[in-house]
């Protein structure tokens, strides 16, 4: 970002003492101030310069002192804010120019810090009025219980899976339930003799559920993924009544191993 005369953070220049350049400063409103040299002045921030604090002999000239804020361009300060401290006025060529720690420079630094901090140094609460986001935020907090879903969905993500029900489609007599996108899945069974239920991207200890809904014809059957331990040692009998649903829950106990249970049937 280019230097501007509104910068609150402004760099200094070590022991810089120079002079007003040829032509001087004509009046109290001129915004370009010529210098005999701008060597070593910062160009990436604004500069606070004090004119006529002392004369060339080092004697104080309090009635002539003026602090200005400007941006280095060539051998001049341009876009100057005049009379930031002291009195805006004309200055003759050869007048002493210094870069000092002034009240203005210090107070601007404090004002910058207070923008996002309180007087005790703690951070202020973040509100909609003091946060500005540009582009896409891609980094997420790791090792947290919950992270925001982002993309203006308004949903919460748990380990990268949304807490919504995914409607999954049967293709070639099978349906693949992607556990990286959702924990809960719904399948509308159609006139396929037996639909193969396949799970993918399951995380160990992940809990998920599957809702199976019969179509208008009913009588549809499924074959389950391996290896499921069902209560009683066998898979429950599927409800085959028209437009009725069964809901089943699962927990991944280890890689490729699941506990299965009935949430509800004939719903």
Number of C-alpha atoms within 10 A of each C-alpha: 5 9 16 20 18 16 19 19 17 21 18 19 16 11 10 15 15 20 21 22 20 13 13 17 21 14 12 14 14 16 17 19 24 22 25 16 15 18 13 11 19 16 17 14 22 27 28 27 24 24 25 25 21 18 17 14 7 10 10 13 12 13 10 18 22 23 26 24 26 25 27 25 13 13 15 19 22 20 20 25 19 21 17 18 15 17 16 20 16 15 21 16 17 18 22 23 25 21 20 18 14 14 12 16 22 14 12 17 15 15 13 14 16 16 11 15 15 12 10 7 10 10 13 13 9 9 8 6 6 10 8 7 6 5 5 8 9 6 6 11 9 9 8 9 9 13 16 16 16 14 9 7 8 9 14 16 18 16 16 15 16 19 14 14 15 19 14 14 15 16 10 8 15 16 18 16 24 18 22 14 18 20 22 22 22 18 20 16 27 20 15 15 12 15 20 18 18 14 14 10 10 19 16 14 13 15 17 17 20 22 21 22 24 24 18 13 13 17 18 22 20 17 12 13 13 12 13 20 17 15 12 7 8 10 15 14 9 17 20 19 17 15 17 16 22 19 19 18 17 22 20 19 16 13 11 14 16 22 16 21 18 16 13 12 16 15 11
